[in-house]
Amino acid sequence: MMYQGAPDATVDVKTSDPFRQPYADQYAEQEEKDLNDELEDYKLYPVVQVGLVYRF
């Protein structure tokens, strides 16, 4: 197992209609919060290491 710290996600949304941007920002902020809450549990990652040594 390897400790990587808590992951951090960022969600950014751009709309073509400037009047809808505040709604898109609000939605993106909520999704970012939800995603970061879900990722909080993943601080340890399994690591598999394979090596090969050849001598003659």
Secondary structure, DSSP 8 states (H G I E B T S, - for coil): -EE------------SSTTTHHHHHHHHHHHHHHHHHHHTT--EE-----------
